[in-house]
Amino acid sequence: MREIISVHIGQAGVQIGNACWELYCLEHGISPDGRLPGDQPIQDRSFETFFSETGNGKYVPRTIFVDLEPTVIDEVRTGTYRELFHPEYLITGKEDAANNYARGHYTVGREMIDNVMDRIRRLADNCTGLQGFLLFHSFGGGTGSGFGSLLMDRLSTDYGKKTKLEFSVYPAPKVSTAVVEPYNSVLTTHATLEQSDVTFMVDNEAIYDICRRNLDIPRPSYANLNRLIAQVVSSITASLRFDGSLNVDLTEFQTNLVPYPRIHFPLVTYAPIVSAAKVYHEQHSVAEITSTCFEPGNQMVKCDPRKGKYMACCLLYRGDVVPKDTNAAIANIKTKRTIQFVDWCPTGFKVGINNQKPTVVPGGDTAEVHRAVCLLSNTTSIAEAWSRLDYKFDLMYAKRAFVHWYVGEGMEEGEFSEARENLAALEKDYEEVASDSLMDSEMEQDEEY
């Protein structure tokens, strides 16, 4: 088996985790107490990559929830799925990281890391062929950023060869939950840049807009956002949990989406996202949902892909889809002028097809559809998101605002400038990749003369 361990860190990670496991259970027909209905035989045991079976026939998620303060995980402990999770793998501390990267990474986080690594080791020992880790956290919070990067560091040391995929909630341009978000984000990106294999970013503002526009929810809550993120995560992991006609492995994401090790931040888009009221008025053909994915309004990070170039795309279809339709849809995309690929990557599309149609959560916001697609695209326009972040960082750091909170928790001030330089280099990497394509061809022409 190719098992995968999910680690949910901090408030954002835990709440997204809740939504994800709720959806996984519905997709596989597992009841909230972890049992399968007894009357039907199991045809497809692929879901055991995410669940382990106990001696008495109960299924337990291979997951760990970690937060430095108890309130959010206490909701899991008392929620609908309280019997699903192993209580020892819901780990909480006494005091939180208070939106401070240094507390999550150096002081409060340090006390918990050994305990967490021990639980991860026990989970890993239960696997016959551990494939990798999925880490869910936010960039802006103290636990998500500080403890998240500390854990990534330890995982790299202990499980060096295993794939690590991150799902990160990136600070939105206008909506902010903490003043020091830019600091935390820059520090955590710097700390995990070398360790993470692929980082899928979503930002709350972009998803708020999708909820308002597509689902007609006037004031979206975190629960609405997390259910949308869960659909995306489910699409990305569907190939690991179901047998499909074109399957995508964890390491395949990396191979197909990451042209250079540092450039590993694909944009995420999902279609169709429709409310029950609108679903009967639209076709949702393969071509339609595919082209919807390439519209900037449906992306889960605020940036404009028309300004950048695509390096690689991964289209993950699920439901009633055949390869013939997907090929036609991709051929159609390639004819559009707005979608530009870098010169050195002519094909650029990886396709996955899963026959399991998307599941909806009862009482959820999205309507039931026969097919859906999730687009993961590595595009140079995501550099826009980095430059926004760097700009905010610079404004605060120029006056050394709030820096004493970090230094007081045992961080060196030099780490700020080091992290900022690393991100400047990352922006430069993206610029070079976009411009490289032109430079090389000009060079070659010069050589010919």
VOGU-3710 file (C-alpha; in Angstrom, 3 decimals, decimal comma):
1> mreiisvhig> 0,000/0,000/0,000  1,101/3,566/-0,635  -0,032/5,199/2,581  -0,216/8,915/3,182  -0,152/10,687/6,530  -2,008/13,979/6,823  -0,836/16,507/9,370  -3,112/19,424/10,265  -1,385/22,288/12,045  -2,912/25,297/13,806
11> qagvqignac> -6,444/26,655/13,522  -6,570/26,843/9,733  -5,036/23,391/9,298  -7,364/21,766/11,817  -10,518/23,347/10,422  -9,608/22,429/6,858  -8,815/18,952/8,195  -12,280/18,697/9,656  -13,870/19,543/6,327  -11,577/17,153/4,432
21> welyclehgi> -12,179/14,127/6,626  -15,917/14,782/6,617  -15,791/14,649/2,822  -13,524/11,586/2,666  -15,910/9,699/4,936  -18,877/10,578/2,748  -16,979/9,583/-0,401  -16,034/6,182/0,967  -19,262/5,546/2,824  -17,566/5,440/6,213
31> spdgrlpgdq> -19,862/6,437/9,078  -18,809/9,091/11,651  -17,796/6,337/14,074  -15,397/4,869/11,521  -17,406/1,831/10,461  -18,426/0,736/6,986  -22,062/-0,318/6,578  -21,919/-4,090/7,124  -24,134/-5,278/4,293  -21,964/-4,345/1,313
41> piqdrsfetf> -18,657/-5,953/0,308  -15,724/-3,607/-0,327  -14,796/-3,615/-3,997  -12,097/-0,978/-3,925  -9,734/-0,926/-0,963  -7,679/1,993/-2,275  -8,954/4,241/0,501  -6,732/2,355/2,938  -3,993/4,768/1,845  -5,766/7,291/4,085
51> fsetgngkyv> -7,484/5,052/6,644  -6,064/2,181/8,657  -8,272/-0,721/9,694  -8,256/-1,790/13,334  -8,737/-5,339/14,606  -12,455/-4,902/15,119  -13,147/-3,568/11,629  -13,096/0,131/12,430  -11,381/2,588/10,088  -9,163/5,255/11,611
61> prtifvdlep> -7,759/8,184/9,616  -3,978/8,220/9,271  -3,833/11,778/10,491  -2,546/14,039/13,225  -4,103/17,267/14,410  -1,744/19,641/16,220  -2,421/23,009/17,746  -0,590/24,867/20,453  -3,864/25,811/22,131  -6,832/23,536/22,810
71> tvidevrtgt> -10,012/25,356/21,701  -10,087/24,387/18,008  -9,141/20,746/18,509  -11,620/20,541/21,393  -14,315/21,155/18,784  -13,073/18,053/16,961  -13,046/16,107/20,226  -16,696/16,947/20,836  -17,880/17,162/17,199  -19,721/14,714/14,952
81> yrelfhpeyl> -16,560/12,836/14,062  -15,210/12,493/17,611  -15,236/8,690/17,402  -13,500/8,641/14,036  -10,132/10,011/15,132  -7,690/8,321/17,446  -7,684/10,521/20,581  -3,917/10,260/20,944  -3,441/11,846/17,537  -5,290/15,016/18,528
91> itgkedaann> -2,440/16,890/20,175  -2,889/20,216/21,940  -0,692/22,467/24,031  -1,672/24,859/26,807  -0,699/28,253/25,388  -0,919/29,330/21,771  1,677/30,907/19,533  -0,157/34,256/19,633  0,352/34,937/15,909  4,079/34,885/16,509
101> yarghytvgr> 6,286/32,750/14,263  9,069/32,709/16,856  6,768/31,297/19,553  5,593/28,526/17,250  9,093/27,742/16,058  11,382/28,380/19,016  9,681/28,500/22,401  6,210/26,978/22,668  6,589/24,768/19,595  9,926/23,318/20,732
111> emidnvmdri> 8,287/21,819/23,810  5,763/19,891/21,729  7,732/18,829/18,685  9,173/15,616/20,169  5,741/14,468/21,251  4,363/15,143/17,760  7,278/13,420/16,013  6,750/10,412/18,259  3,101/10,121/17,183  4,077/10,532/13,542
121> rrladnctgl> 6,623/7,756/13,969  3,917/5,477/15,366  1,661/6,270/12,422  4,522/5,655/10,012  5,311/2,305/11,667  1,749/1,215/10,895  2,316/1,772/7,189  3,661/-0,906/4,887  4,948/1,555/2,294  4,674/5,159/3,426
131> qgfllfhsfg> 4,482/7,396/0,392  4,555/10,836/1,918  2,975/13,553/3,987  0,285/16,140/3,377  0,665/19,174/5,631  -2,147/21,656/6,099  -1,388/25,024/7,687  -1,665/28,755/7,237  1,182/31,124/6,500  -0,145/33,940/8,642
141> ggtgsgfgsl> -0,770/32,393/12,062  1,880/31,687/14,664  1,318/27,932/14,942  0,785/27,384/11,222  3,901/29,287/10,255  6,270/28,639/13,147  5,350/25,140/14,216  4,603/24,182/10,597  8,129/24,999/9,477  9,660/23,348/12,545
151> lmdrlstdyg> 7,744/20,153/11,772  8,744/20,261/8,092  12,334/20,567/9,185  12,083/17,522/11,448  10,234/15,502/8,805  13,008/16,260/6,319  15,555/14,979/8,815  13,678/11,821/9,786  11,912/10,975/6,506  14,178/12,626/3,980
161> kktklefsvy> 13,106/10,750/0,867  9,345/10,946/1,448  7,313/13,413/-0,566  5,956/16,383/1,371  3,019/18,298/-0,040  1,755/21,426/1,669  -1,667/23,022/1,500  -1,135/26,537/2,713  -3,558/29,338/3,402  -1,786/32,381/2,074
171> papkvstavv> -2,486/35,878/3,492  -5,126/37,559/1,351  -4,335/40,963/-0,192  -7,090/42,918/1,573  -8,466/40,644/4,280  -6,087/40,210/7,171  -6,467/38,300/10,424  -3,248/39,538/12,022  -1,015/42,571/11,654  2,168/40,498/11,598
181> epynsvltth> 1,003/38,147/8,823  3,676/39,367/6,368  6,428/38,588/8,882  5,142/35,101/9,612  4,607/34,307/5,937  8,017/35,451/4,805  9,739/33,603/7,662  7,871/30,344/7,091  8,334/30,435/3,314  12,038/30,959/3,824
191> atleqsdvtf> 12,240/28,093/6,327  10,299/25,563/4,232  11,413/26,539/0,722  14,070/23,853/0,583  12,026/21,210/2,409  8,642/21,199/0,747  8,205/19,369/-2,555  5,013/21,068/-3,676  3,015/23,818/-1,971  -0,573/24,392/-3,049
201> mvdneaiydi> -1,641/27,872/-2,044  -5,139/29,156/-1,434  -6,058/32,583/-0,148  -9,184/33,390/1,786  -10,135/36,485/-0,164  -10,157/34,654/-3,484  -12,373/31,942/-1,993  -14,662/34,539/-0,368  -15,186/36,010/-3,838  -15,946/32,593/-5,332
211> crrnldiprp> -18,487/31,919/-2,560  -20,175/35,252/-3,122  -20,170/35,096/-6,894  -20,786/31,420/-7,674  -22,669/30,239/-4,621  -24,576/33,441/-3,774  -23,512/33,351/-0,137  -23,626/36,995/0,938  -21,391/36,553/4,004  -19,281/33,397/3,694
221> syanlnrlia> -18,036/31,793/6,910  -14,876/29,754/7,415  -17,030/26,636/7,170  -18,062/27,640/3,624  -14,461/28,303/2,646  -13,157/25,089/4,146  -15,731/22,978/2,337  -14,556/24,430/-0,957  -10,926/23,796/-0,028  -11,919/20,248/0,980
231> qvvssitasl> -13,359/19,650/-2,514  -10,027/20,690/-3,999  -8,015/18,527/-1,621  -10,370/15,653/-2,340  -9,824/16,066/-6,098  -6,075/16,136/-5,646  -6,090/13,038/-3,444  -8,883/11,173/-5,266  -6,379/9,347/-7,432  -4,755/7,994/-4,283
241> rfdgslnvdl> -8,056/6,840/-2,756  -9,901/5,427/-5,791  -8,887/3,428/-8,816  -9,160/5,585/-11,918  -8,526/5,214/-15,609  -5,641/7,688/-15,481  -4,135/7,732/-12,021  -1,876/10,303/-10,490  0,581/9,359/-7,779  1,890/11,737/-5,106
251> tefqtnlvpy> 5,330/11,891/-6,643  3,797/12,498/-10,069  2,609/15,933/-8,950  6,141/16,818/-8,204  7,558/15,384/-11,402  5,026/17,128/-13,604  4,522/20,434/-11,847  7,947/21,433/-10,581  10,421/22,439/-13,306  12,964/23,747/-10,750
261> prihfplvty> 13,061/22,784/-7,063  12,339/26,279/-5,762  9,495/26,976/-8,165  6,983/24,674/-6,523  3,912/26,836/-5,847  1,105/25,771/-8,179  -2,128/27,753/-8,380  -5,297/25,856/-7,581  -8,571/26,195/-9,492  -11,709/24,101/-9,223
271> apivsaakvy> -14,781/23,912/-11,448  -17,717/23,777/-11,532  -18,589/25,588/-8,318  -22,333/26,164/-8,594  -25,210/26,553/-6,193  -28,203/24,226/-6,376  -30,301/27,081/-7,781  -28,098/27,465/-10,870  -27,066/23,898/-11,571  -29,919/23,044/-13,943
281> heqhsvaeit> -29,221/25,987/-16,225  -25,709/24,978/-17,162  -24,198/22,156/-19,189  -20,934/21,426/-17,394  -19,457/19,661/-20,382  -15,787/18,714/-20,159  -14,823/21,574/-22,477  -16,835/24,064/-20,452  -15,461/23,163/-17,029  -11,932/23,035/-18,453
291> stcfepgnqm> -12,112/26,541/-19,868  -13,763/27,774/-16,651  -10,633/26,652/-14,821  -8,467/28,992/-16,849  -10,509/32,079/-15,969  -8,770/34,262/-13,368  -11,970/34,652/-11,341  -12,037/30,977/-10,400  -8,542/30,765/-8,986  -7,969/30,319/-5,318
301> vkcdprkgky> -5,129/32,843/-5,115  -5,503/36,455/-6,191  -3,189/36,926/-9,150  -3,622/37,368/-12,872  -2,320/34,432/-14,934  -2,777/36,424/-18,146  0,229/38,482/-17,124  2,451/35,459/-16,586  3,260/32,269/-18,425  2,356/28,706/-17,603
311> maccllyrgd> 5,150/26,233/-16,991  3,028/23,167/-16,344  -0,598/22,263/-15,776  -2,147/19,268/-14,162  -5,844/18,670/-14,886  -7,522/16,265/-12,509  -10,948/15,224/-13,741  -13,434/13,174/-11,828  -16,794/11,721/-12,683  -18,211/11,016/-16,112
321> vvpkdtnaai> -15,152/11,914/-18,212  -13,392/10,082/-21,059  -9,905/10,807/-22,420  -11,304/11,799/-25,830  -13,180/14,739/-24,291  -10,234/15,876/-22,216  -7,933/15,860/-25,232  -10,392/17,970/-27,197  -10,770/20,386/-24,274  -6,996/20,766/-23,935
331> aniktkrtiq> -6,586/21,290/-27,690  -9,156/24,054/-27,399  -7,275/25,671/-24,486  -4,036/25,648/-26,469  -5,608/27,730/-29,231  -6,441/30,617/-26,875  -4,145/33,600/-26,971  -4,623/34,477/-23,303  -3,020/31,236/-22,133  0,692/31,420/-22,786
341> fvdwcptgfk> 3,222/28,724/-22,072  6,944/29,270/-21,617  8,894/28,389/-24,761  10,809/25,569/-23,150  7,710/23,622/-22,157  5,686/22,865/-25,272  3,274/20,189/-24,018  2,712/21,225/-20,448  -0,435/19,224/-19,606  -0,722/16,293/-17,264
351> vginnqkptv> -4,145/14,684/-17,014  -5,700/12,486/-14,348  -9,148/10,918/-14,644  -11,138/9,349/-11,844  -14,503/7,758/-12,374  -15,809/8,636/-8,940  -18,098/11,641/-9,278  -17,737/14,525/-6,828  -19,577/14,021/-3,550  -21,493/16,835/-1,895
361> vpggdtaevh> -21,816/17,342/1,825  -25,464/17,170/2,933  -26,572/20,706/3,696  -23,467/22,012/1,931  -23,359/24,927/-0,493  -22,381/23,330/-3,786  -24,780/21,448/-6,025  -24,293/17,851/-7,083  -22,655/17,568/-10,499  -21,673/14,660/-12,731
371> ravcllsntt> -18,138/15,793/-13,420  -15,630/18,231/-12,041  -12,060/19,241/-12,676  -9,274/20,578/-10,508  -6,512/22,489/-12,248  -3,079/22,765/-10,684  -1,031/25,189/-12,716  2,531/26,286/-12,128  2,536/29,799/-13,508  4,981/32,686/-13,231
381> siaeawsrld> 2,158/35,055/-12,283  2,160/33,741/-8,714  5,228/35,943/-8,245  2,636/38,729/-7,969  1,507/37,200/-4,675  5,087/37,127/-3,382  5,764/40,736/-4,323  2,596/41,873/-2,516  3,780/40,069/0,584  7,315/41,423/0,340
391> ykfdlmyakr> 6,008/44,958/-0,036  4,019/44,687/3,203  6,991/43,084/4,945  9,261/45,940/3,858  6,888/48,629/5,107  6,881/47,158/8,604  10,491/46,031/8,731  11,814/49,423/7,629  10,603/50,738/10,997  11,409/47,455/12,799
401> afvhwyvgeg> 7,765/47,379/13,919  6,795/44,402/16,102  10,261/42,884/15,708  10,917/42,863/19,474  8,186/40,242/19,953  10,116/37,861/17,743  13,544/38,623/19,146  12,156/38,238/22,670  11,230/34,637/21,858  14,807/33,770/20,999
411> meegefsear> 14,989/34,626/17,320  17,939/36,437/15,767  17,067/39,669/14,013  19,296/38,580/11,155  16,770/35,889/10,304  14,363/38,577/9,094  16,750/39,986/6,519  17,895/36,500/5,535  14,295/35,419/4,933  13,554/38,579/2,992
421> enlaalekdy> 16,603/38,048/0,764  15,522/34,482/0,077  12,103/35,688/-1,035  13,645/38,386/-3,197  15,654/35,600/-4,812  12,447/33,594/-5,279  10,784/36,536/-7,064  13,881/36,835/-9,227  13,730/33,101/-10,023  10,193/33,532/-11,297
431> eevasdslmd> 11,177/36,544/-13,405  14,060/34,627/-14,925  11,937/31,625/-15,764  9,447/33,868/-17,573  12,100/35,829/-19,442  14,498/32,927/-20,028  12,393/31,670/-22,862  13,005/34,859/-24,859  16,661/35,253/-23,968  17,660/31,752/-25,054
441> semeqdeey> 16,130/32,006/-28,497  17,817/35,382/-29,107  21,151/33,946/-28,005  20,823/31,059/-30,405  20,106/33,384/-33,316  23,179/35,478/-32,482  25,348/32,369/-32,509  24,155/31,412/-35,965  25,420/34,631/-37,575
//
